[in-house]
Amino acid sequence: MTYHIITIGCQMNISDSERLAAFLEQEGFKSLPNQNKANVVVINTCGVKQGAEDRVYGLVNVIRLRNPKSIIVITGCLSERPDVQRRLKTKVDIWLKTADMATLLDRIRKIDKTKFRVELKDYLKIKPKYNSAFSAFVPIGNGCNNFCSYCVVPYARGRETYRPAKEIMAEVKTLLKKGYKEINLIAQNVNSYRDLKSGLDFADLLKMVNDLPGNFWLRFSTSHPKDMTDKLIKAIGTCQKLCEHIHLPIQSGSDEILKRMNRSYNSNRYRQLIKKIRLQNKYKKIPIAITTDIIVGFPGETKKQFKETVKLFKEISFDLAYISRYSPRYGTLSFKMKDNVSEEEKKKRDQELQLLLRKTALADNLWYQDKIIDVLVDHKDRQGIYLGKSRTFKTIKIMGSESGKDDLKVKKNNSDVKKQNNILGQIVKVKIVRVRDFGLEGLLMA
């Protein structure tokens, strides 16, 4: 049989899809790039935003129309939503909870009467089929205990469960032996990690991965401010392989809104954390980048409360922020709240923050002008120009080489390109020659 996986949403969903792909191929399935021809089509869904949910409805309708004999599987955040199940009842064959991934074959067998072997019970033990040959997502756990009033994750993924440190380290070591350059430790809330047998926490795990031999970068996401301990902040400052980038969602600058969101901290606590993180990072050669998540137009958010978010934006000077306009999510506590901020007002607040973000991001990026920095080259654009990420998660466009040779612009299907000019997946030195608000341009150093 053949399969096709469509992944919508976060890094955890990407990692889950990698494991599901490997699992299916171990059982004899073959991957097809065309969703309209595959026997089994899996949609790994996201329910965090309405737009992501609406995309699923469109995809299911198109697949059912163009590939009517396919087995359509819905997994991820929307797989247990009763309202979604009712809406797609006649078009979806299997609703699969993420943690029950290893039961998929048995459920397919019931539909097509084919016999499959099913042994695995814990999907995180499945060895993934990585999408990249140099950068990997390594899940350290699954689920969330925080129950923020707007968030579907605790309902979609269940309570927090974490992998043993020994198992995580084994996966990381395997990746490093294969030459991977970037390790991303991920979970819904990485910094609440705890190995129940050994008692190791996330700071301990970071140090263990950091101390492994090899030239590689280490990242992690996503963090919750309530679990950002002094021990972890110290580890952030002392682990040399850990990249100088922290993603720490604030969601709102208003203490009243944070309380209604059930975020378990206030804005001053967040400011103190950022101050500690930046102070601890002063021993490194590059300023740490701070990125965040923001929701505008949360139920009951007044203009005065929004201005508190604006004030915090100016004070922190974020390098990047993922700004979302609030949309009610079925089953959450805030779904019962009156969504009384108009779409027009949400749009206005979004645009105000975006404009401010461009100013703070540009001011932060000016530090890079004429600096020589390390860049992990991760892809090429349509013109054949290499792009990559800095340790601080800045997007770098490599416009050529410092020697003046234009040998990095590789056209598609150009078989005459010399092998030594292929820098994809390598960590290279780049001199920054142009600074933008959300990106940098540079030249490859010899």
C-alpha distance (Angstrom), angle and dihedral (degrees) to the residues before:
residue distance angle dihedral
M1 . . .
T2 3.79 . .
Y3 3.80 131.5 .
H4 3.78 140.6 -165.8
I5 3.82 125.0 -165.2
I6 3.81 124.1 -156.0
T7 3.80 113.1 -165.2
I8 3.79 122.6 -159.8
G9 3.80 124.1 179.7
C10 3.76 139.7 4.4
Q11 3.80 137.6 14.9
M12 3.79 90.7 -95.4
N13 3.79 89.8 59.1
I14 3.81 90.2 50.2
S15 3.80 90.0 51.5
D16 3.81 92.2 45.7
S17 3.81 90.4 52.3
E18 3.81 90.7 51.1
R19 3.79 89.7 55.3
L20 3.78 93.3 45.5
A21 3.83 91.1 50.7
A22 3.80 91.0 51.8
F23 3.80 91.3 47.1
L24 3.80 93.1 51.8
E25 3.80 92.8 47.1
Q26 3.80 91.1 50.1
E27 3.79 85.7 58.8
G28 3.81 94.1 51.6
F29 3.80 101.9 -92.4
K30 3.80 119.4 140.7
S31 3.79 123.8 -145.0
L32 3.80 118.4 -119.7
P33 3.81 122.1 -166.5
N34 3.81 91.8 -147.6
Q35 3.80 117.4 78.4
N36 3.80 90.2 -164.1
K37 3.82 93.3 62.8
A38 3.81 104.9 37.5
N39 3.81 121.0 106.5
V40 3.82 91.8 -139.9
V41 3.80 122.7 33.1
V42 3.81 116.3 -169.8
I43 3.80 120.2 -165.8
N44 3.81 111.7 -163.5
T45 3.77 99.9 -157.3
C46 3.79 138.3 -153.2
G47 3.79 122.8 -152.7
V48 3.79 99.8 -179.8
K49 3.81 94.0 100.3
Q50 3.79 131.6 29.9
G51 3.80 90.9 -127.3
A52 3.81 91.4 60.0
E53 3.81 90.3 48.8
D54 3.81 92.9 49.1
R55 3.80 90.1 52.2
V56 3.81 89.4 60.2
Y57 3.81 92.3 55.0
G58 3.79 90.1 51.8
L59 3.80 93.9 46.9
V60 3.81 94.5 49.4
N61 3.80 91.8 50.6
V62 3.81 92.8 49.4
I63 3.82 94.5 45.5
R64 3.80 93.2 47.6
L65 3.81 90.0 49.9
R66 3.80 97.6 45.9
N67 3.81 99.2 31.9
P68 3.82 104.3 29.9
K69 3.83 95.9 165.1
S70 3.82 94.9 53.6
I71 3.78 123.7 110.7
I72 3.81 105.8 -121.8
V73 3.81 115.8 -152.9
I74 3.79 124.1 -168.4
T75 3.81 116.2 -160.5
G76 3.81 134.4 156.6
C77 3.80 128.1 49.8
L78 3.80 98.0 -16.7
S79 3.79 97.5 46.4
E80 3.81 94.7 95.2
R81 3.80 100.1 35.5
P82 3.84 107.5 119.5
D83 3.81 92.8 -155.0
V84 3.81 92.4 52.7
Q85 3.80 90.9 46.5
R86 3.79 90.9 52.5
R87 3.79 92.3 48.7
L88 3.83 94.0 49.9
K89 3.80 97.8 31.4
T90 3.82 95.8 121.9
K91 3.80 96.0 41.3
V92 3.82 106.7 44.2
D93 3.81 120.2 71.0
I94 3.82 102.2 -170.5
W95 3.80 132.3 27.4
L96 3.80 106.4 -160.2
K97 3.78 125.2 -169.7
T98 3.81 109.4 -142.7
A99 3.80 93.8 -122.1
D100 3.83 89.1 53.1
M101 3.80 93.6 56.5
A102 3.80 93.1 123.2
T103 3.82 91.1 60.5
L104 3.80 92.1 63.1
L105 3.80 95.8 95.3
D106 3.77 93.0 52.8
R107 3.79 89.8 52.1
I108 3.81 92.2 47.6
R109 3.80 88.5 51.1
K110 3.79 90.4 56.7
I111 3.78 89.1 55.5
D112 3.83 101.9 43.1
K113 3.82 99.3 24.0
T114 3.83 91.5 -125.9
K115 3.80 118.3 139.8
F116 3.77 118.2 -120.8
R117 3.75 133.0 174.3
V118 3.82 114.9 -117.6
E119 3.80 119.3 -172.1
L120 3.79 111.5 136.5
K121 3.80 120.1 89.9
D122 3.81 102.6 172.3
Y123 3.79 110.2 60.4
L124 3.82 92.8 -161.1
K125 3.81 88.0 66.1
I126 3.79 90.3 62.7
K127 3.80 111.8 105.8
P128 3.82 104.7 -123.1
K129 3.77 130.8 -130.0
Y130 3.82 97.4 -126.7
N131 3.79 117.7 -140.8
S132 3.80 92.3 -148.0
A133 3.79 131.7 50.3
F134 3.81 94.0 -149.4
S135 3.83 109.6 26.5
A136 3.81 123.6 51.7
F137 3.78 138.4 -176.5
V138 3.79 111.2 -138.3
P139 3.83 112.7 -168.2
I140 3.79 112.9 -145.6
G141 3.78 94.1 -175.5
N142 3.76 148.0 -20.7
G143 3.80 137.8 -125.2
C144 3.79 135.2 30.1
N145 3.82 136.5 -111.3
N146 3.79 98.4 -169.3
F147 3.82 101.7 86.8
C148 3.79 97.0 -159.4
S149 3.79 103.9 -163.6
Y150 3.83 94.7 -117.1
C151 3.82 99.1 42.3
V152 3.81 130.3 98.4
V153 3.82 96.8 -168.7
P154 3.85 99.2 94.9
Y155 3.80 89.2 51.2
A156 3.80 95.3 42.6
R157 3.81 99.0 42.6
G158 3.78 103.2 21.8
R159 3.78 129.7 -137.8
E160 3.79 123.2 -20.7
T161 3.79 118.1 -77.1
Y162 3.79 122.8 173.0
R163 3.78 134.9 -157.2
P164 3.81 119.9 -119.8
A165 3.81 112.3 -96.5
K166 3.80 89.4 -123.3
E167 3.82 90.9 59.4
I168 3.81 93.0 46.9
M169 3.79 92.3 48.8
A170 3.80 91.1 50.2
E171 3.81 90.9 55.3
V172 3.81 92.4 47.0
K173 3.82 92.7 48.4
T174 3.80 90.3 51.4
L175 3.80 90.5 52.1
L176 3.80 93.0 48.9
K177 3.80 91.1 50.2
K178 3.80 87.4 55.8
G179 3.81 90.0 54.1
Y180 3.78 101.2 -103.4
K181 3.80 113.0 169.4
E182 3.80 101.0 -163.8
I183 3.80 131.0 43.4
N184 3.82 117.7 -168.1
L185 3.81 114.6 -166.5
I186 3.79 107.0 -156.5
A187 3.79 141.8 -178.1
Q188 3.79 136.4 135.1
N189 3.80 86.9 -94.3
V190 3.80 111.2 9.3
N191 3.77 97.5 177.1
S192 3.79 93.7 61.8
Y193 3.81 88.0 62.3
R194 3.79 116.5 137.9
D195 3.80 129.7 172.3
L196 3.79 101.0 -142.8
K197 3.81 94.9 -156.1
S198 3.80 100.5 46.3
G199 3.81 99.6 25.0
L200 3.82 91.5 -128.4
D201 3.80 115.2 155.3
F202 3.80 130.4 -156.5
A203 3.81 94.7 -87.0
D204 3.82 88.5 55.1
L205 3.80 91.3 48.9
L206 3.81 91.8 50.2
K207 3.79 91.0 53.0
M208 3.82 91.6 48.7
V209 3.80 93.0 53.1
N210 3.81 92.0 41.3
D211 3.81 91.0 54.8
L212 3.81 93.9 56.0
P213 3.82 112.8 110.9
G214 3.79 120.0 -106.4
N215 3.79 142.8 69.2
F216 3.79 104.0 -81.2
W217 3.79 142.0 126.5
L218 3.79 124.8 -118.8
R219 3.81 125.3 -152.1
F220 3.79 136.5 167.1
S221 3.80 139.5 -165.9
T222 2.95 152.5 -143.5
S223 3.80 114.0 22.7
H224 3.79 132.3 -178.6
P225 3.83 117.2 -142.9
K226 3.81 92.6 -135.4
D227 3.83 90.3 63.5
M228 3.81 97.4 43.6
T229 3.81 97.6 113.9
D230 3.80 128.6 -173.8
K231 3.80 87.9 -112.9
L232 3.79 91.1 56.7
I233 3.81 92.8 45.1
K234 3.80 89.2 53.2
A235 3.80 90.1 50.9
I236 3.80 89.7 50.7
G237 3.79 89.4 56.1
T238 3.80 97.5 44.2
C239 3.83 104.2 39.0
Q240 3.79 101.7 93.9
K241 3.80 96.4 -165.0
L242 3.78 91.9 51.4
C243 3.79 109.0 100.8
E244 3.80 120.0 -117.8
H245 3.78 95.0 -111.4
I246 3.79 129.2 101.3
H247 3.78 123.4 -174.4
L248 3.80 106.7 -158.5
P249 3.82 115.8 166.8
I250 3.80 115.3 -140.6
Q251 3.86 97.1 173.0
S252 3.82 93.6 -168.8
G253 3.80 140.6 12.8
S254 3.80 91.8 -143.2
D255 3.81 117.0 94.5
E256 3.81 91.0 -153.6
I257 3.80 92.1 53.4
L258 3.82 91.4 45.0
K259 3.79 88.6 53.9
R260 3.80 92.0 50.7
M261 3.79 88.6 47.7
N262 3.83 88.5 54.4
R263 3.81 91.8 -127.3
S264 3.84 96.5 150.4
Y265 3.82 96.3 -136.5
N266 3.78 138.4 67.2
S267 3.81 132.5 -130.3
N268 3.82 94.4 -98.0
R269 3.80 90.8 53.8
Y270 3.81 88.3 52.9
R271 3.81 91.5 49.8
Q272 3.81 90.3 51.1
L273 3.81 91.1 51.4
I274 3.81 92.9 51.7
K275 3.81 90.3 48.2
K276 3.82 91.0 52.0
I277 3.81 92.8 46.8
R278 3.80 92.9 50.6
L279 3.80 91.9 45.2
Q280 3.81 91.9 50.9
N281 3.81 90.4 48.7
K282 3.80 94.3 55.6
Y283 3.80 89.6 94.5
K284 3.80 90.7 65.5
K285 3.79 124.3 83.1
I286 3.79 96.9 -122.6
P287 3.85 130.5 54.1
I288 3.79 113.0 -106.8
A289 3.80 115.4 -113.0
I290 3.79 117.4 -132.1
T291 3.80 119.4 -156.6
T292 3.78 129.4 175.6
D293 3.81 149.9 175.8
I294 3.80 124.0 -112.8
I295 3.79 132.8 -172.5
V296 3.81 116.9 -158.4
G297 3.78 123.7 -164.2
F298 3.78 97.8 26.2
P299 3.84 110.2 173.8
G300 3.78 109.5 -71.9
E301 3.83 95.3 8.1
T302 3.79 106.0 152.8
K303 3.78 125.4 -155.9
K304 3.79 88.8 -107.3
Q305 3.81 91.6 53.8
F306 3.80 90.5 48.1
K307 3.81 89.6 53.1
E308 3.82 87.5 58.7
T309 3.80 87.1 60.8
V310 3.80 89.5 49.6
K311 3.80 89.7 51.3
L312 3.80 91.9 51.0
F313 3.82 90.2 48.1
K314 3.79 90.0 56.7
E315 3.79 93.4 46.1
I316 3.81 97.7 47.7
S317 3.82 96.8 38.1
F318 3.79 96.4 -150.3
D319 3.78 119.8 -146.8
L320 3.79 90.2 -146.2
A321 3.79 137.7 -5.7
Y322 3.78 131.6 -167.4
I323 3.79 102.5 -141.4
S324 3.79 119.2 -164.1
R325 3.77 130.8 -174.2
Y326 3.79 108.3 -131.6
S327 3.79 116.6 -102.7
P328 3.83 122.9 177.5
R329 3.82 113.4 -107.0
Y330 3.78 117.1 -151.4
G331 3.81 114.6 -112.3
T332 3.80 97.0 18.3
L333 3.80 125.0 115.0
S334 3.80 92.8 -114.4
F335 3.82 89.7 55.3
K336 3.80 85.5 76.5
M337 3.82 92.0 51.8
K338 3.78 120.5 93.0
D339 3.80 109.5 -98.7
N340 3.79 91.4 -141.6
V341 3.82 102.5 156.7
S342 3.79 108.3 95.1
E343 3.81 121.5 -123.5
E344 3.79 88.5 -118.7
E345 3.81 91.2 55.5
K346 3.83 91.7 45.8
K347 3.79 89.4 52.6
K348 3.80 91.2 48.9
R349 3.82 92.5 51.2
D350 3.79 91.2 45.7
Q351 3.80 91.3 53.0
E352 3.80 92.7 47.3
L353 3.80 91.2 54.7
Q354 3.80 92.5 43.9
L355 3.80 90.4 54.4
L356 3.79 91.7 48.5
L357 3.80 90.7 46.4
R358 3.79 91.5 55.4
K359 3.80 89.2 56.1
T360 3.82 95.7 47.8
A361 3.81 92.9 43.0
L362 3.80 91.9 51.1
A363 3.80 91.3 48.0
D364 3.82 90.1 51.2
N365 3.81 92.2 46.7
L366 3.81 94.0 54.1
W367 3.81 87.1 78.8
Y368 3.82 88.5 71.1
Q369 3.81 97.3 58.0
D370 3.84 109.4 125.4
K371 3.83 91.0 -6.1
I372 3.81 121.3 133.0
I373 3.80 109.8 -132.5
D374 3.79 140.0 171.3
V375 3.80 116.2 -101.0
L376 3.79 129.0 -171.9
V377 3.80 104.4 -145.4
D378 3.81 108.1 -139.9
H379 3.82 108.6 165.8
K380 3.80 149.6 -9.7
D381 3.79 127.2 -118.2
R382 3.80 126.0 -130.7
Q383 3.79 90.8 -85.2
G384 3.79 90.7 55.2
I385 3.81 94.5 -108.1
Y386 3.80 115.6 146.3
L387 3.80 119.9 -121.4
G388 3.76 131.7 -175.7
K389 3.78 147.7 155.4
S390 3.78 130.6 -94.7
R391 3.78 121.5 -138.5
T392 3.81 85.9 -97.0
F393 3.83 91.0 56.2
K394 3.79 94.2 -107.9
T395 3.80 115.9 151.1
I396 3.80 110.5 -119.7
K397 3.79 124.8 -164.1
I398 3.82 111.3 -157.5
M399 3.80 104.8 -146.4
G400 3.80 96.3 -176.4
S401 3.76 141.3 -56.3
E402 3.78 126.8 -51.8
S403 3.81 89.1 -121.4
G404 3.80 88.9 66.4
K405 3.79 96.8 -111.8
D406 3.79 114.0 137.0
D407 3.81 93.0 -146.7
L408 3.79 97.5 123.6
K409 3.79 97.5 69.5
V410 3.76 98.5 93.2
K411 3.78 117.3 -173.5
K412 3.79 120.7 -145.2
N413 3.81 115.7 -90.6
N414 3.80 91.8 11.8
S415 3.79 100.6 146.1
D416 3.81 92.4 177.8
V417 3.80 93.8 71.1
K418 3.78 109.6 119.6
K419 3.77 115.7 -114.5
Q420 3.80 92.9 -128.6
N421 3.82 90.1 62.6
N422 3.80 91.8 61.7
I423 3.80 103.5 99.2
L424 3.80 96.7 163.9
G425 3.80 110.1 137.0
Q426 3.78 94.0 14.1
I427 3.79 130.9 117.2
V428 3.80 105.3 -126.5
K429 3.80 138.5 175.2
V430 3.80 114.1 -107.8
K431 3.80 129.4 -176.9
I432 3.82 111.2 -142.7
V433 3.81 110.7 -131.2
R434 3.81 101.5 164.6
V435 3.79 131.9 35.5
R436 3.79 126.1 -155.0
D437 3.79 132.0 173.4
F438 3.81 96.3 -103.4
G439 3.76 101.5 17.2
L440 3.79 148.1 27.2
E441 3.79 133.4 -138.9
G442 3.77 124.5 -148.0
L443 3.78 150.3 159.2
L444 3.78 126.3 -110.5
M445 3.77 111.6 -112.2
A446 3.79 119.2 -132.8
